[in-house]
Amino acid sequence: MNDIMTLHHQYISDTYKKIPLQIESGKGSVLYDLDGRSYIDLSSGIGVNCFGVADFRWKSAVNAQLQNMQHCSNIVYSEPCVLLAKLLCEKTGMKKVFFSNSGAEANECAVKAARKYSAQRKGADFYTIITLDNSFHGRTISMLAATGQELYHRLYNPLTPGFVSVPINDVLLKKTVNEVHPAAVMIECIQGEGGVIPLDYEFVKKVDKICKQKDIPLIVDEVQTGNGRTGKLYSYMHFDIKPDIVSTAKGLGGGLPIGATLFGEKLQDIFEPGDHGSTFGANPVCCAGALSVVERLDDDLMAQVQQKSKWIFDALQHSPGIEKVTGMGLMIGIHTSRSVESIITECLNQGVICLTAKRNIRLLPALNIPFELLKQGISILKNVCS
Ligand SMILES: *Cc1c(COP(=O)(O)O)cnc(C)c1O
């Protein structure tokens, strides 16, 4: 092991299972290690660098804001967060935005808003957040409670009360809604960390209907699926529904930390001064980067994402060693015959970086990955799987 790898394990809390690769730099969807060896990046820093590394337009937007002012408090007005919120609302039909720094925080804000809404409307006992089995909503103690996977709960009990997860089944969801005094239902339209599992169209429609009938806020967690990842601006747009709250992060900032919670008509005025806050939230540099990202998520780019997606599905489906390909857009899950660990390692040896999600290979390449590079990467992955 080199010095940094040794020092890492000496000084950094070991929360991640690492791959033996030290990245030095990159350009677009190509990353370089210490020795200058190049890698095709099919991970984009877990769906964060949505225009790759060191993208010119993104860097220009961030640099310009950085030269101007790196931070100001939320008790004063500033332009970047307003322009970003306005654009997000114009593109989604949502009405207001709260900015934070991560996906978990965007979800925490969503839960607070839904709790306040339901408490005011129906009474303080309407506090339960209903989530789905196999979901993932983040790492705070409350978002662990929201996450419907026992694996993440072990040893961290007691978690925040007031969360219950149900199977992906509308009859059971309806039953739970009638039993628990819900404050909100929270779903991912494609379960990311859960293995890249898209929900059924009909199921999502029914969830939306149940929520509308009972005036229960529907929260869609778009932390991973948002910002063009699935070939539409937000994944709920594939399902013809109108969520009351949308949370997002990961790709939004194009590489800088930012979370956003978007409120629809029903909850737009739920918060008053003092209800919520975040010191770093709405940071102007992060917002300037995010604005330059969201400006580029147009129909043309979405069509390219869908085109690349179709090409990946066609290339990998029914290929030897590949049992199933799931996902939407450039969020792809691959169920393989061989163990994912051996595939990740072999891909790395051949210069391709992939991710895993549970027992699946997961791909989250940059939205603008050049077609030739994508083909090269997928062809190596396909060989390794066989
Ligand atoms: C990554 C992720 C989160 C957590 O985001 P952080 O920025 O790591 O807090 C929450 N929900 C979903 C669906 C995610 O994929």
The ligand as an ORCA input file, in Angstrom:
! r2SCAN-3c Opt
* xyz 0 1
  C     -27.579      9.014     -1.150
  C     -29.009      9.034     -0.744
  C     -29.429      9.684      0.434
  C     -28.454     10.308      1.404
  O     -27.793     11.390      0.848
  P     -26.526     12.035      1.638
  O     -26.172     13.214      0.787
  O     -25.471     10.993      1.684
  O     -27.020     12.417      2.980
  C     -30.780      9.732      0.697
  N     -31.677      9.156     -0.113
  C     -31.325      8.529     -1.257
  C     -32.365      7.937     -2.142
  C     -29.970      8.431     -1.596
  O     -29.600      7.772     -2.698
*
